[in-house]
C-alpha cells in the first residue's frame, strides 16, 4: 500500500475532526458542520493565546498542508505532551506517523506508531500502518525469496492489529489476503536452507524476527 500526501492529509483531517472544538467569542461550540480545516485555523489562532493539545494539533495540520513535515511532527509532539487523555495521545502519535510515512521516513513513522501503541495497546491502526510501512520496503537481501519473507512480518502486524482491536479486523483481513500472495515459495526457501517453522530476521531498517509459514 502506497501512503501518499493525500492519504496523510485526510488522516490528519480526521484526527482534527474528532479532537478539535471551535469556539466562538462566547466560548460556545461552533457548528459541527465546520470543516476540519476551519477548525485547524481556529486552533492556530488559539495557540497564540493559550497552548492546548487541540491548538497544537491544528498547527500540525497547517504545517503539513504547507509541506512542512518536520514542523507538523514538532506540533504533534507538542500536542501529545499537552494532551492528558492517552487515547487521544495515541491518535496524535498515529497521525504523526502517517505524516512521516507520506514523506517516506519509514523508521521514524514506525517509531510514532510504536509510541501510539504505548499510549493505547488496544489501538489496531498503528499496527496496520507499520505493516504497510514494511510492505513499502521489502528488499533487504540479494535473494528474492528472502526479501519476500518480509511479508511474513507484515502479516504478523496485521494479525496483531485485529487481535487487539476487532474494529480493524475487516481491513486487516483484506490486507492479509493481499500480502499473503507475496510470500515466498517453500521450494525457493528450501534451496536457501529454510523451511516452514524456521525463524528468520528481516534485515535492513525493519530488523524484526518472524516465522516462516
C-alpha positions in Angstrom: 0.0 0.0 0.0 1.5 3.3 -1.1 1.0 6.1 1.5 0.8 9.4 -0.2 0.4 13.0 0.7 -3.4 12.9 0.2 -3.8 9.9 2.5 -1.9 11.5 5.3 -3.7 14.8 4.8 -7.1 13.1 5.1 -5.9 11.2 8.1 -4.7 14.4 9.8 -8.0 16.0 9.0 -9.9 13.0 10.5 -7.9 13.4 13.7 -8.7 17.0 13.8 -12.4 16.5 13.2 -12.5 14.2 16.2 -10.3 16.2 18.5 -10.8 19.9 17.8 -13.7 22.0 19.1 -14.0 25.5 17.6 -15.5 28.1 19.9 -16.9 31.5 19.1 -16.4 34.6 21.1 -18.9 33.5 23.7 -17.0 30.2 24.2 -19.8 28.0 22.9 -19.2 25.2 20.5 -19.4 26.1 16.8 -21.5 24.1 14.3 -20.4 20.5 14.0 -20.6 21.0 10.2 -17.5 23.2 10.3 -14.7 21.7 8.3 -11.5 20.3 9.9 -9.5 23.0 8.1 -11.5 25.7 9.7 -11.0 24.0 13.0 -7.3 23.9 12.4 -7.2 27.7 11.5 -9.1 28.4 14.7 -6.7 26.3 16.7 -3.7 28.1 15.2 -5.2 31.4 16.4 -5.8 29.9 19.8 -2.3 28.7 20.0 -1.1 32.3 20.1 -3.1 32.9 23.3 -3.0 29.6 25.1 -1.1 26.4 24.4 -3.5 23.4 24.2 -3.4 20.0 22.7 -6.1 21.0 20.2 -4.3 24.2 19.2 -1.0 22.3 18.6 -2.8 19.7 16.6 -4.3 22.5 14.4 -0.8 23.9 13.9 0.4 20.5 12.9 -2.3 20.2 10.3 -1.5 23.6 8.9 2.2 22.9 8.8 1.5 19.6 7.0 -0.7 21.4 4.4 2.3 23.6 3.6 4.5 20.6 3.1 6.5 21.2 6.4 6.8 17.6 7.6 9.2 18.4 10.4 7.1 21.3 11.6 4.0 19.1 11.6 5.7 16.5 13.7 7.0 19.1 16.1 3.5 20.4 16.7 2.2 16.8 17.1 4.9 16.3 19.7 3.7 19.4 21.5 0.1 18.2 21.2 1.0 14.8 22.7 2.8 16.5 25.6 -0.2 18.7 26.3 -2.8 16.0 25.9 -4.0 14.3 29.1 -6.1 11.5 27.6 -3.9 8.5 26.5 -6.4 7.5 23.8 -6.1 11.0 22.2 -2.3 10.9 22.7 -2.3 7.7 20.7 -4.4 9.2 17.9 -2.0 12.2 17.6 1.1 9.9 17.6 -0.5 7.8 14.9 -1.3 10.9 12.8 2.4 12.0 13.1 3.4 8.5 11.9 1.1 8.8 8.9 2.6 12.2 8.1 6.1 10.8 8.3 5.1 7.8 6.2 3.8 10.2 3.5 7.4 11.6 3.3 8.8 8.0 3.2 10.5 8.5 6.6 9.7 4.9 7.4 11.7 4.2 10.5 10.5 7.4 12.1 6.9 6.7 11.1 7.2 3.3 12.8 8.6 4.9 16.0 5.5 7.1 16.2 3.2 4.1 15.6 5.0 2.3 18.4 4.5 5.4 20.6 0.8 5.3 19.7 0.6 1.7 20.8 2.4 2.6 24.0 -0.4 5.0 24.8 -3.2 2.7 23.8 -2.3 -1.0 23.5 -5.8 -1.8 22.0 -5.3 0.6 19.0 -5.1 -1.5 15.8 -4.5 1.3 13.3 -0.8 1.8 14.2 -0.1 -1.9 13.6 -1.7 -1.7 10.2 0.4 1.3 9.4 3.5 -0.5 10.5 2.5 -3.4 8.3 2.1 -1.1 5.3 5.5 0.5 6.1 7.2 -2.9 5.9 5.3 -3.7 2.6 6.7 -0.4 1.2 10.3 -1.5 1.9 10.6 -5.3 1.5 14.0 -5.5 -0.1 16.9 -6.1 2.2 18.7 -9.1 0.6 20.2 -10.2 -2.7 17.9 -13.2 -2.6 14.4 -12.6 -3.8 13.0 -15.3 -1.6 14.4 -13.7 1.5 13.0 -10.4 0.5 9.6 -12.0 0.2 9.9 -13.1 3.9 9.3 -9.5 4.8 5.7 -10.2 4.1 5.6 -12.7 7.0 6.5 -9.8 9.2 3.8 -7.7 7.5 1.2 -10.4 8.2 2.4 -10.6 11.9 1.5 -6.9 12.4 -1.9 -7.4 10.7 -2.7 -10.4 12.8 -1.8 -8.4 15.9 -3.9 -5.4 14.8 -7.1 -7.5 14.6 -6.2 -9.3 17.8 -6.0 -6.2 19.9 -8.7 -4.2 18.0 -11.6 -6.1 16.4 -12.8 -2.9 14.8 -10.0 -3.1 12.2 -10.4 -6.9 11.6 -12.1 -6.4 8.2 -9.3 -4.1 6.9 -6.6 -6.4 8.4 -8.1 -9.5 6.8 -8.2 -7.8 3.4 -4.6 -6.8 3.6 -3.6 -10.3 4.9 -5.2 -11.7 1.8 -3.4 -9.2 -0.4 0.0 -9.6 1.1 -0.1 -13.4 1.5 0.3 -13.6 -2.3 3.7 -12.0 -2.0 5.2 -14.6 0.4 7.9 -16.9 -0.9 7.5 -20.4 -2.3 8.6 -23.2 0.0 10.9 -24.7 -2.6 12.8 -21.4 -3.0 13.4 -21.1 0.7 14.5 -24.8 0.8 17.2 -24.0 -1.6 18.5 -21.4 0.9 18.3 -23.8 3.8 15.0 -22.6 5.3 11.8 -24.5 5.9 8.3 -23.9 7.4 8.5 -23.1 11.1 12.1 -21.6 10.9 12.7 -18.2 12.4 14.2 -15.5 10.2 15.3 -12.0 11.0 14.3 -9.4 8.4 17.3 -7.2 7.6 17.6 -3.5 6.9 15.7 -0.9 9.0 13.0 -3.4 9.8 15.1 -5.7 12.0 12.3 -7.9 13.2 12.2 -11.7 13.6 9.3 -13.6 12.1 8.3 -17.2 11.4 8.3 -18.8 8.0 4.8 -20.2 7.2 
